[in-house]
Amino acid sequence: MEKKSRAINLSISETDKARLEKIAFEFGMKWGERPNISRLVEAIARRELVIAPNNDWPEALITALKQAVDTLTDAGEMEEALMLADLLLKRSELSLPLRAELERFLGNPPPAWRIEINRYIHCQKPFQFSYQDATGKLWSFTVRHAKVVPHEERQYLDCWCEETEGNFDLEPLCNNWSLRLDRISEAGVFPVAGKWRPTLAELPVEMHLFGRLAFAYKTRNEDTVSELLPGSQPVRRVVRRVESTYWFIREVLREVPDIVIVSPESVRERLKQKIISLYERYTTEI
């Protein structure tokens, strides 16, 4: 007997039709070389393809997977990072900003020199690179410890370098540099001999936090001490391992006068001069 089939009309937009054709193509549901929606529907009806929710991943899982993409990227594992980013983009739970960020990442993955730097950091091997500062001057740095760190919405390479010329930080920290990743020369990254340092240079700084900040302060990984002092007024004593007085003072200035640097005197003096300069600017007539 001749096998009969019934036609089913689908009332869908051209966009949804294109999406169905894409799914059909991905699963090999084709007529000749063209994707075939009818074969896709038939496969679903026969349970050869299973329909599952695509919006039931919790926010914590999405966040963890995005962090995994960033970690894999920083470790130089680009193939795995791209695969994970592609998996995330297949989910419908993503916010529009996160989706746009992942699409940019897939469309324009980090350049070869960035992957190379990540690999040196991951393997703890010293390297050299060229760097162009804001004035256009070209520098060469020999790096013996480094990490990629976000500072005020930009990506930086915080690194310990043999070179100290042009570094205006305090003497114990003058080997530490914070360099914008987008200013590293593409053709100038290569390995060098020698040992990798376990950390950047560090300087212990003690500060006291007052009022609401004494209770609201969240202890950071760099803090070696975080304790409430006895007394009638709330005061929190914090001792932090500081790697850059530049970034540290910018952070502290946001909470003045609820933070006071106690020691060392060199860091306390730097903050005091910043506050004096700020006061002078605001007392000068415009």
Rosetta silent file (secondary structure, phi, psi, omega in degrees, C-alpha in Angstrom):
SEQUENCE: MEKKSRAINLSISETDKARLEKIAFEFGMKWGERPNISRLVEAIARRELVIAPNNDWPEALITALKQAVDTLTDAGEMEEALMLADLLLKRSELSLPLRAELERFLGNPPPAWRIEINRYIHCQKPFQFSYQDATGKLWSFTVRHAKVVPHEERQYLDCWCEETEGNFDLEPLCNNWSLRLDRISEAGVFPVAGKWRPTLAELPVEMHLFGRLAFAYKTRNEDTVSELLPGSQPVRRVVRRVESTYWFIREVLREVPDIVIVSPESVRERLKQKIISLYERYTTEI
SCORE:     score description
SCORE:     0.000 S_00000001
   1 L     0.000  146.225  179.617    0.000    0.000    0.000 S_00000001
   2 L   -74.186  128.727 -179.552    1.140    3.514   -0.715 S_00000001
   3 L   -73.568  127.859 -179.386    2.255    5.321    2.454 S_00000001
   4 L   -97.853  147.529  175.306    0.243    8.458    3.075 S_00000001
   5 L  -133.561  149.213  179.618    1.559   11.590    4.732 S_00000001
   6 L  -110.930  138.335  179.202   -0.231   14.665    5.934 S_00000001
   7 L   -84.079  143.056  175.557    1.064   18.179    5.510 S_00000001
   8 L  -122.658  125.446  178.204    1.248   20.502    8.493 S_00000001
   9 L   -91.743  129.881  177.289    1.453   24.251    7.972 S_00000001
  10 L  -103.872  124.544  178.050    3.601   26.180   10.437 S_00000001
  11 L   -97.932   91.439 -177.114    2.721   29.810   11.010 S_00000001
  12 L  -136.320  161.962  179.601    6.067   31.275   12.097 S_00000001
  13 L   -75.127  164.991  177.780    8.155   34.319   11.327 S_00000001
  14 H   -62.973  -33.015  179.107   11.046   34.286    8.883 S_00000001
  15 H   -65.173  -47.449  179.957   13.407   34.664   11.834 S_00000001
  16 H   -66.619  -34.471  176.988   12.032   31.594   13.606 S_00000001
  17 H   -62.133  -42.866  178.967   12.041   29.671   10.317 S_00000001
  18 H   -63.892  -37.953  178.365   15.744   30.461    9.918 S_00000001
  19 H   -64.846  -42.879  178.490   16.374   29.330   13.502 S_00000001
  20 H   -64.206  -40.361  177.791   14.592   26.023   12.896 S_00000001
  21 H   -63.285  -36.597  177.967   16.568   25.494    9.692 S_00000001
  22 H   -65.261  -42.850  177.772   19.770   26.124   11.619 S_00000001
  23 H   -63.544  -43.050  179.163   18.780   23.538   14.243 S_00000001
  24 H   -60.150  -42.006  179.872   17.844   21.074   11.500 S_00000001
  25 H   -64.709  -41.947 -178.955   21.215   21.584    9.819 S_00000001
  26 H   -62.109  -32.841 -178.446   23.090   21.119   13.121 S_00000001
  27 L   -98.169   10.841  175.892   21.371   17.766   13.695 S_00000001
  28 L    74.638   19.386  178.261   21.766   16.550   10.112 S_00000001
  29 L   -87.939   90.128 -172.823   18.068   16.851    9.247 S_00000001
  30 E  -130.674  158.571  169.378   18.476   17.703    5.555 S_00000001
  31 E  -118.010  101.868 -169.841   16.916   17.144    2.165 S_00000001
  32 L    72.896 -121.205  178.349   19.910   16.874   -0.066 S_00000001
  33 L  -103.860    1.385 -176.215   22.182   19.657    1.132 S_00000001
  34 E  -101.894  143.157  176.371   19.433   21.889    2.482 S_00000001
  35 E   -64.592  142.935 -175.112   18.111   21.849    6.064 S_00000001
  36 L  -125.238  111.627 -177.485   14.654   20.304    6.296 S_00000001
  37 H   -66.903  -34.607 -179.770   12.257   21.463    9.025 S_00000001
  38 H   -61.016  -42.432  178.610    9.857   18.583    8.320 S_00000001
  39 H   -67.066  -33.574  177.322   12.531   16.010    9.120 S_00000001
  40 H   -64.211  -47.085  179.386   13.365   17.955   12.286 S_00000001
  41 H   -63.235  -39.985  178.920    9.718   17.845   13.450 S_00000001
  42 H   -62.441  -40.952  179.335    9.524   14.167   12.550 S_00000001
  43 H   -66.003  -36.036  177.084   12.647   13.408   14.618 S_00000001
  44 H   -67.247  -43.109 -179.716   11.143   15.247   17.605 S_00000001
  45 H   -62.042  -35.243 -179.258    7.878   13.320   17.252 S_00000001
  46 L   -86.877    3.371 -178.700    9.776   10.016   17.220 S_00000001
  47 L    59.725   26.849  169.706   11.832   11.172   20.252 S_00000001
  48 L   -74.403  -25.131  171.232   15.038   10.863   18.278 S_00000001
  49 L  -120.819  136.358 -178.125   15.595   14.421   19.528 S_00000001
  50 L  -104.300  130.388  175.481   14.610   15.402   23.054 S_00000001
  51 L   -87.572  126.621 -178.963   13.189   18.842   23.830 S_00000001
  52 L  -132.244  154.885  178.113   14.516   20.189   27.149 S_00000001
  53 L   -60.270  143.266  178.496   14.190   23.527   28.983 S_00000001
  54 L  -121.712   26.978 -179.053   16.810   26.083   28.015 S_00000001
  55 L  -144.105   27.920 -174.730   16.114   28.593   30.767 S_00000001
  56 L  -114.640   15.196  175.157   16.507   26.654   34.012 S_00000001
  57 L   -82.580  130.283  178.890   20.161   27.273   34.880 S_00000001
  58 L   -68.489  157.033 -178.627   20.486   29.260   38.134 S_00000001
  59 H   -58.948  -36.007 -179.943   22.311   32.585   38.103 S_00000001
  60 H   -61.591  -37.491  178.915   25.074   31.150   40.301 S_00000001
  61 H   -68.464  -43.428  177.807   25.855   28.520   37.645 S_00000001
  62 H   -58.886  -44.821 -179.872   25.959   31.129   34.859 S_00000001
  63 H   -62.936  -43.880 -179.312   28.332   33.260   36.968 S_00000001
  64 H   -63.339  -40.836  179.686   30.578   30.292   37.754 S_00000001
  65 H   -68.365  -36.629  175.935   30.807   29.286   34.082 S_00000001
  66 H   -64.942  -40.352  176.808   31.620   32.876   33.053 S_00000001
  67 H   -63.832  -35.257  177.307   34.383   32.932   35.672 S_00000001
  68 H   -65.172  -38.922  176.003   35.627   29.641   34.242 S_00000001
  69 H   -59.593  -45.429 -179.447   35.818   31.240   30.775 S_00000001
  70 H   -64.970  -41.408 -178.766   37.907   34.083   32.225 S_00000001
  71 H   -65.853  -44.204  178.022   40.157   31.686   34.176 S_00000001
  72 H   -63.088  -38.305  178.092   40.770   29.472   31.152 S_00000001
  73 H   -63.238  -46.655 -179.612   41.550   32.548   29.057 S_00000001
  74 H   -64.916  -27.869  179.237   44.057   33.833   31.604 S_00000001
  75 L   -85.419   -0.889  179.470   45.665   30.367   31.734 S_00000001
  76 L    82.668    6.869  179.970   46.106   30.337   27.946 S_00000001
  77 L   -88.977   71.484 -170.925   43.586   27.492   27.455 S_00000001
  78 H   -70.003  -38.658 -178.522   41.832   29.259   24.602 S_00000001
  79 H   -60.709  -44.324  179.502   40.218   26.246   22.925 S_00000001
  80 H   -67.918  -38.749  179.271   38.474   25.259   26.161 S_00000001
  81 H   -63.528  -41.803 -179.976   37.492   28.882   26.902 S_00000001
  82 H   -67.300  -38.389  177.982   35.934   29.286   23.444 S_00000001
  83 H   -64.008  -42.221 -179.095   34.020   25.997   23.777 S_00000001
  84 H   -68.727  -38.557  176.921   32.623   27.047   27.151 S_00000001
  85 H   -63.096  -40.082  178.508   31.674   30.504   25.845 S_00000001
  86 H   -64.782  -39.053  176.920   29.849   28.870   22.916 S_00000001
  87 H   -61.981  -43.701  179.577   27.984   26.605   25.362 S_00000001
  88 H   -62.475  -39.265 -177.902   26.865   29.624   27.403 S_00000001
  89 H   -66.338  -17.522  177.848   25.618   31.451   24.315 S_00000001
  90 L   -78.620  -10.037 -179.020   23.235   28.569   23.622 S_00000001
  91 L   -89.063  148.548 -179.381   21.390   29.376   26.869 S_00000001
  92 L   -93.435   -4.856 -178.096   18.452   31.768   26.992 S_00000001
  93 L   -77.902  -13.864 -172.324   19.094   32.875   30.618 S_00000001
  94 L   -63.633  140.093  172.560   21.966   35.187   29.706 S_00000001
  95 L   -71.012  158.440 -179.135   21.555   38.908   30.269 S_00000001
  96 H   -61.241  -42.561  177.731   21.996   41.076   27.197 S_00000001
  97 H   -62.350  -41.013  179.567   25.324   42.598   28.396 S_00000001
  98 H   -67.302  -40.237  178.114   26.782   39.156   29.171 S_00000001
  99 H   -62.239  -42.939  179.753   25.595   37.774   25.839 S_00000001
 100 H   -63.684  -39.726  179.508   27.155   40.726   24.013 S_00000001
 101 H   -64.125  -43.804  179.706   30.440   40.241   25.902 S_00000001
 102 H   -67.550  -36.561  177.752   30.599   36.529   25.041 S_00000001
 103 H   -65.133  -39.536  176.216   29.746   37.221   21.408 S_00000001
 104 H   -64.392  -39.585  179.870   32.596   39.755   21.237 S_00000001
 105 H   -62.732  -44.507  179.461   34.909   37.194   22.847 S_00000001
 106 H   -68.993  -36.862 -178.700   34.005   34.517   20.294 S_00000001
 107 H   -77.414  -24.237 -177.802   34.200   36.951   17.399 S_00000001
 108 L  -144.300   72.842 -178.345   37.474   38.488   18.512 S_00000001
 109 L   -64.433  162.064 -178.584   39.424   36.178   20.865 S_00000001
 110 L   -54.401  144.829 -179.749   42.562   37.489   22.617 S_00000001
 111 L   -66.795  167.906 -175.293   45.574   37.956   20.309 S_00000001
 112 H   -59.298  -38.159 -177.774   48.451   35.487   20.253 S_00000001
 113 H   -66.705  -33.621  178.229   50.690   37.642   22.477 S_00000001
 114 H   -67.104  -42.447  178.086   48.024   37.754   25.206 S_00000001
 115 H   -63.199  -37.857  179.677   47.704   33.971   25.136 S_00000001
 116 H   -64.740  -43.914  177.340   51.501   33.716   25.277 S_00000001
 117 H   -61.832  -43.986  177.717   51.679   35.961   28.363 S_00000001
 118 H   -58.320  -38.356 -179.308   48.942   33.918   30.041 S_00000001
 119 H   -67.852  -41.875  177.565   50.926   30.754   29.330 S_00000001
 120 H   -61.468  -42.720 -179.917   54.112   32.183   30.867 S_00000001
 121 H   -63.747  -45.309 -178.240   52.165   33.204   33.984 S_00000001
 122 H   -62.664  -38.854 -179.065   50.480   29.799   34.225 S_00000001
 123 H   -88.891   -3.246  179.613   53.827   27.972   33.858 S_00000001
 124 L    56.954   53.191  178.707   55.619   30.521   36.118 S_00000001
 125 L  -119.385  128.680  179.758   58.319   31.287   33.554 S_00000001
 126 L   -60.894  153.046  179.947   59.976   34.760   33.312 S_00000001
 127 E  -152.804  166.089  175.356   59.497   36.719   30.096 S_00000001
 128 E  -120.219  153.250  174.347   60.209   40.051   28.439 S_00000001
 129 E  -156.234  164.286  177.251   57.929   42.335   26.486 S_00000001
 130 E  -101.596  147.396 -174.221   57.739   45.802   24.999 S_00000001
 131 E  -142.320  135.061  178.522   55.286   48.391   26.313 S_00000001
 132 E  -108.833  118.847 -177.193   54.158   51.784   25.029 S_00000001
 133 L   -79.598 -176.608 -174.664   53.105   54.260   27.721 S_00000001
 134 L   -64.394  -23.512  179.854   50.511   57.029   27.441 S_00000001
 135 L   -87.736   -4.309 -178.612   53.092   59.454   26.011 S_00000001
 136 L    94.756   -2.513 -179.721   54.076   57.038   23.243 S_00000001
 137 L   -74.099  138.801 -178.345   57.443   56.114   24.791 S_00000001
 138 E   -97.007  130.596  179.704   58.492   52.486   24.303 S_00000001
 139 E  -119.798  157.329  173.444   59.740   50.508   27.320 S_00000001
 140 E  -122.655  130.529 -176.600   61.165   47.014   27.729 S_00000001
 141 E  -124.735  139.128  173.207   60.375   44.995   30.854 S_00000001
 142 E  -105.777  113.861 -169.456   61.798   41.749   32.230 S_00000001
 143 E  -101.777  130.737  177.855   59.014   40.104   34.228 S_00000001
 144 E  -121.957    0.898  166.491   59.591   37.641   37.081 S_00000001
 145 E  -162.931  143.150 -178.482   56.084   37.614   38.512 S_00000001
 146 E  -160.022  156.572  172.839   52.799   38.742   36.987 S_00000001
 147 E  -155.043  147.677  177.773   49.027   38.494   37.184 S_00000001
 148 E   -89.089  123.804 -172.434   46.164   39.933   35.139 S_00000001
 149 E  -134.468  136.854  173.096   44.076   42.219   37.367 S_00000001
 150 E   -82.467  129.362  173.702   41.091   44.506   36.716 S_00000001
 151 E  -126.534  114.600  175.936   41.611   48.087   37.921 S_00000001
 152 L    50.069   52.369  172.080   38.714   50.499   37.453 S_00000001
 153 L    70.319   15.542  171.997   37.129   48.558   34.571 S_00000001
 154 E  -124.353  153.223  177.593   40.389   48.034   32.637 S_00000001
 155 E   -91.051  128.057  179.978   42.610   44.976   32.428 S_00000001
 156 E  -123.453  153.732  169.009   46.155   45.450   33.756 S_00000001
 157 E  -100.893  105.412  174.007   49.243   43.311   34.038 S_00000001
 158 E   -86.831  119.709 -169.726   50.493   43.744   37.603 S_00000001
 159 E  -145.071  151.679  172.034   54.091   42.539   37.486 S_00000001
 160 E   -96.377  121.747 -176.527   57.461   42.492   39.252 S_00000001
 161 E  -123.739  152.338  176.601   60.134   43.660   36.811 S_00000001
 162 L   -65.486  -32.881 -176.231   63.895   44.034   37.008 S_00000001
 163 L   -79.313  137.330  178.882   63.600   47.560   35.608 S_00000001
 164 L  -124.318   -7.999 -179.092   62.743   50.407   38.020 S_00000001
 165 L   -60.254  130.097  178.637   63.468   53.520   35.908 S_00000001
 166 L    87.780   -0.729  178.406   60.388   55.729   35.740 S_00000001
 167 L   -93.909  121.277 -173.841   58.653   54.027   38.674 S_00000001
 168 L  -104.492   16.276  176.543   57.645   56.619   41.281 S_00000001
 169 L   -76.999  173.782  178.652   56.328   54.280   43.945 S_00000001
 170 L   -62.408  154.254 -173.495   58.028   53.879   47.315 S_00000001
 171 H   -52.972  -42.342  179.469   61.412   52.160   47.292 S_00000001
 172 H   -64.420  -18.124 -175.596   60.141   48.778   48.620 S_00000001
 173 H  -114.710    8.968 -171.035   57.598   48.673   45.768 S_00000001
 174 L   -71.746  -10.159  174.194   59.557   50.257   42.930 S_00000001
 175 L   -86.584  -11.862 -179.596   59.924   46.924   41.076 S_00000001
 176 E   -84.963  133.057  177.148   56.143   46.560   40.872 S_00000001
 177 E  -126.653  147.960  174.448   54.449   47.863   37.722 S_00000001
 178 E  -122.419  104.193 -168.191   50.786   48.061   36.760 S_00000001
 179 E  -117.532  132.017  179.499   50.644   48.094   32.960 S_00000001
 180 E   -66.860  130.541 -177.168   47.597   48.295   30.710 S_00000001
 181 H   -62.745  -33.133 -176.410   47.262   45.161   28.618 S_00000001
 182 H   -74.708   -1.357  177.784   46.138   47.069   25.535 S_00000001
 183 H  -107.545    5.193  177.572   49.494   48.909   25.422 S_00000001
 184 E   -79.256  132.966 -178.755   51.696   45.821   25.246 S_00000001
 185 L   -65.680  135.359 -175.347   53.450   45.509   21.896 S_00000001
 186 L   -66.162  -31.914 -171.343   52.115   42.588   19.842 S_00000001
 187 L  -101.835   10.657 -169.812   55.483   41.425   18.532 S_00000001
 188 L  -119.001   34.049 -178.933   57.622   41.764   21.629 S_00000001
 189 L  -111.948  123.192  178.715   56.914   38.883   24.027 S_00000001
 190 E  -154.972  156.150 -175.659   59.577   36.199   24.539 S_00000001
 191 E   -75.061  157.572  175.174   60.973   34.012   27.362 S_00000001
 192 L  -135.485  161.852  179.378   64.102   34.812   29.419 S_00000001
 193 L   -78.667  162.020  176.673   66.300   32.798   31.759 S_00000001
 194 L   119.308 -178.681 -175.361   66.071   33.034   35.519 S_00000001
 195 L   -98.835  153.765  175.631   63.667   32.282   38.360 S_00000001
 196 L   -89.986  132.541  176.924   60.026   33.199   38.864 S_00000001
 197 L   -78.367  146.713  179.594   59.209   35.137   42.026 S_00000001
 198 L   -69.934  -28.694 -178.233   56.438   33.764   44.279 S_00000001
 199 L  -148.610  171.817  165.915   54.751   37.195   44.672 S_00000001
 200 L   -71.908  167.080  170.856   54.997   40.862   43.810 S_00000001
 201 L   -64.523  144.589 -176.743   56.854   43.090   46.264 S_00000001
 202 L  -133.158  150.484  178.052   54.624   43.893   49.243 S_00000001
 203 E  -133.239  118.822  178.805   54.478   46.554   51.933 S_00000001
 204 E   -70.854  128.722  179.963   52.369   46.041   55.092 S_00000001
 205 E  -125.165  129.718  177.380   50.106   49.046   55.706 S_00000001
 206 E  -101.679  136.110  177.347   47.991   49.538   58.815 S_00000001
 207 E  -140.172  154.724  177.148   44.796   51.573   58.657 S_00000001
 208 E  -114.858  135.523 -178.639   41.890   52.319   60.985 S_00000001
 209 E  -112.685  135.283 -173.085   38.290   52.369   59.787 S_00000001
 210 E  -117.513  163.018  172.973   35.663   54.402   61.636 S_00000001
 211 L    59.371 -138.467 -177.047   31.875   54.623   61.946 S_00000001
 212 H   -59.506  -33.335 -176.873   29.729   52.610   59.567 S_00000001
 213 H   -66.145  -27.631  178.731   32.799   51.462   57.638 S_00000001
 214 H   -60.860  -32.086  179.618   34.128   49.662   60.722 S_00000001
 215 H   -95.273  -34.009 -174.584   31.168   47.270   60.447 S_00000001
 216 H   -80.114  -16.043 -174.815   30.553   47.346   56.684 S_00000001
 217 L   -61.960  133.816  176.843   34.158   46.586   55.678 S_00000001
 218 L  -103.447  120.446 -177.908   34.615   43.254   53.890 S_00000001
 219 L   -61.287  136.922 -178.938   37.932   41.574   54.620 S_00000001
 220 L  -105.254  164.398 -178.956   40.077   41.017   51.532 S_00000001
 221 L   -63.205  -27.614 -179.029   42.535   38.277   50.715 S_00000001
 222 L   -79.479   -7.865 -178.018   45.413   40.758   51.057 S_00000001
 223 E   -82.027  127.182  175.468   44.457   41.575   54.651 S_00000001
 224 E   -95.277  -21.583  177.343   46.574   39.906   57.320 S_00000001
 225 E  -138.693  135.671  172.820   44.658   41.535   60.202 S_00000001
 226 E  -151.433  102.572 -173.176   41.026   42.696   60.402 S_00000001
 227 E  -145.759  146.183  174.171   39.719   43.231   63.926 S_00000001
 228 E   -82.474  130.356 -179.857   37.404   45.512   65.873 S_00000001
 229 L   -86.553  146.387  178.380   39.261   47.436   68.575 S_00000001
 230 L   -68.947  148.466  179.684   37.758   47.765   72.064 S_00000001
 231 L   149.242  172.488 -178.105   36.296   51.154   72.953 S_00000001
 232 L   -75.961  -29.510  179.307   33.138   53.216   72.938 S_00000001
 233 L  -101.158  137.692  179.735   33.495   54.201   69.256 S_00000001
 234 L   -68.053  122.021  177.812   33.564   51.528   66.520 S_00000001
 235 E  -137.927  128.081  176.343   37.083   51.270   65.064 S_00000001
 236 E  -109.012  129.680  175.933   38.388   48.468   62.874 S_00000001
 237 E   -96.720  124.663 -179.458   42.128   47.854   62.588 S_00000001
 238 E  -127.290  132.505  172.348   43.208   46.457   59.226 S_00000001
 239 E  -116.889  123.099 -175.514   46.701   45.486   58.098 S_00000001
 240 E  -122.712  144.457  172.271   46.999   44.899   54.364 S_00000001
 241 E   -83.323  105.952 -175.652   49.777   43.689   52.089 S_00000001
 242 E   -95.969  133.680  179.762   49.946   46.562   49.594 S_00000001
 243 L  -104.531  -19.117 -179.577   51.542   46.056   46.170 S_00000001
 244 L  -149.960  119.188  177.504   50.969   49.555   44.764 S_00000001
 245 H   -69.738  -24.764  179.012   50.478   52.766   46.741 S_00000001
 246 H   -60.266  -55.880 -178.384   48.914   54.316   43.622 S_00000001
 247 H   -69.937  -34.604 -179.558   45.920   51.955   43.558 S_00000001
 248 H   -63.791  -46.457 -178.506   45.778   51.739   47.349 S_00000001
 249 H   -67.452  -35.849  176.361   45.536   55.515   47.822 S_00000001
 250 H   -61.921  -37.781  177.646   42.887   55.803   45.080 S_00000001
 251 H   -68.282  -45.212 -177.018   40.818   53.264   46.993 S_00000001
 252 H   -65.014  -36.887 -178.261   41.318   54.969   50.370 S_00000001
 253 H   -60.669  -26.521  179.917   40.399   58.402   49.001 S_00000001
 254 L   -69.312  -19.362 -176.200   36.909   57.123   48.202 S_00000001
 255 L  -115.071    6.358  175.975   36.281   56.577   51.931 S_00000001
 256 L   -64.257  135.490   10.407   37.995   59.636   53.434 S_00000001
 257 L   -99.869   20.743 -177.392   37.500   60.661   56.271 S_00000001
 258 L   -83.137   -1.810  176.556   36.345   57.226   57.491 S_00000001
 259 E  -125.922  135.081  174.185   39.819   55.715   56.882 S_00000001
 260 E  -127.627  125.991  174.958   43.089   56.826   58.470 S_00000001
 261 E   -78.486  127.633 -177.462   46.431   55.317   57.511 S_00000001
 262 E   -94.619  -45.253 -179.455   48.424   54.632   60.674 S_00000001
 263 E  -158.021  158.504   -1.957   51.680   53.241   59.272 S_00000001
 264 L   -75.567  165.785 -176.768   54.121   53.293   57.636 S_00000001
 265 H   -62.193  -32.810 -178.497   54.731   57.025   57.722 S_00000001
 266 H   -62.539  -41.001  178.583   55.774   57.085   54.045 S_00000001
 267 H   -73.510  -40.787  177.486   52.335   55.895   52.887 S_00000001
 268 H   -58.351  -41.548 -179.552   50.559   58.114   55.418 S_00000001
 269 H   -66.809  -38.679  178.715   52.505   61.120   54.074 S_00000001
 270 H   -62.223  -44.254  178.933   51.580   60.310   50.469 S_00000001
 271 H   -65.759  -40.199  179.983   47.888   60.253   51.307 S_00000001
 272 H   -60.774  -42.174  179.029   48.227   63.460   53.336 S_00000001
 273 H   -65.170  -36.200  176.108   49.827   65.258   50.374 S_00000001
 274 H   -62.542  -43.952 -179.321   46.990   64.078   48.117 S_00000001
 275 H   -66.558  -40.053  177.601   44.423   65.470   50.539 S_00000001
 276 H   -62.112  -44.750  179.033   46.320   68.772   50.837 S_00000001
 277 H   -61.724  -40.775  178.208   46.467   69.089   47.036 S_00000001
 278 H   -63.694  -43.209  178.841   42.751   68.365   46.824 S_00000001
 279 H   -61.891  -44.968 -178.910   42.000   70.994   49.483 S_00000001
 280 H   -62.360  -37.144  179.003   44.140   73.607   47.707 S_00000001
 281 H   -66.754  -37.865 -177.660   42.335   73.013   44.426 S_00000001
 282 H   -81.646  -12.754  175.792   38.941   73.451   46.036 S_00000001
 283 H  -100.979    0.078  176.882   39.998   76.634   47.882 S_00000001
 284 L   -91.012  129.413  179.781   41.418   78.269   44.761 S_00000001
 285 L   -69.395  139.017 -179.663   39.019   80.595   42.984 S_00000001
 286 L   -94.466    0.000    0.000   38.164   79.589   39.452 S_00000001
